[in-house]
Amino acid sequence: MIPNLGGMDPKAMARMMKQMGVQSEDIDASRVIIEQKNGSHLVISSPSVVKITVQGQPSFQISGQVSVKASISEEDVKMVMESASVDEKTARSALEEAKGDIAEAIMKLQEKKA
């Protein structure tokens, strides 16, 4: 029984929702990535995804462990490589650690050399 539904049985609730034109479907997803306009990504690990269709309009409900992954451009990597005099792998790693902040990545690399 679901609370606050006057003791309505979940199966009866599902039938009522279907009669109202509301359908839900569980989506078996291992990860969800949302690309943001600023270039960063929201990564949702171990998600629970439900597709809900109301009057033919689908929408998705997603829950899970969210992390933000900054987008790192090749230009940013080159700038860090040149400024800190390091190789590409080191520059990319520093940028990832600094969540895309170029100045922070360069400063940390310079501190390591000192």
N, C-alpha and C positions, 0 to 999 in steps of 0.2 A: 504494500500500500504506500502511496506517495502522500506525505503530509499536506494538509491544507487543501485537499481536493474533495473533501466530504467523504472520505473513505472510498474513492473511486479506484477500481482495480486498474493496474497499468495496461492490461490488454484492452479494457473498455476505453481507456484514455487514448490508446493507439488507434482504435476503431473510430473514435470521435474525431481525432485529428485527421485521419484519412478522409472521412466524410466532409471535413472542412477544406479539403484540398491541400493539406499540409503533409508532406512526406519527408522522412528523414532516413539517411543512409550513412552508416559508419564507413569511413574511408581508411583502408589499411596503409598508413604512411609511416616511413621510418624517420623522415626529416622534412621540415618545411622551411623554405627560404623565401623571404620577402625582400625584394630589391627596392631600396628607397631612392628617391630622386637625388639625394645628396651623394649617392654612390655607395653608401654603406649598406649592409645587409643585416636583417634580423634572421637569426638561425634558431629554429625551434626544434629541439631534440626530443625524442620520445614523445611525439605529439599524439593527442587524441583529436581526431578530425571527424566532424559530422557535417554532412551536406544536407541542408534543409531547403526543400523546394516548396514555395508558397505561390500558388496561382501561376506556375510555370517559371517563376523567378528563383534561381538557385542562389543560396548564400552558404557560407562556410563558417563553422564555429571551430576554432583551434585553441587548444590549451597544451601546455608543456613547458619545458625548461627553455627559457629565452636567453640568447646571448647576442651581442652586437659584434659584427665583424666589419671593420673599416675596409673600404675599397682602397687598394694601393695601386696607383698607376705606375707605368714604366718610367714616366717623367720623374715621379717622386723617388723611385729607386735610383735613377741616374744621378739626381741631385744629391742624395745622401752618399752615394758612391764617391762622387767627385769631392764633396765637402769634407768627408771624413776619411778619404783615401782608403776605402775598403772594397772588397769584392761584392758582386751582386747578391750572393747568398747572405752575406753578413748584413748588407744594407736592407734587404727585404725582411730579414729576421728582426732587425732593430725597429723597422717601421711597424711590423706586426705587433711587437712588444709595446710600442708607443701608441698603438691604436690609430696609426696613420698620421700622427703628429710629426712632421718633418723636423722641426726644430728640436724637439725632445729626443728624437732618434739620433740626430747628429751630436747633440750634447752628451748623451750617454756613451756613444762610441768614442768621442774624444776623451771622456773621463776614463774609459777603460785603457786608452793608450798612455795616459799620463801616469 
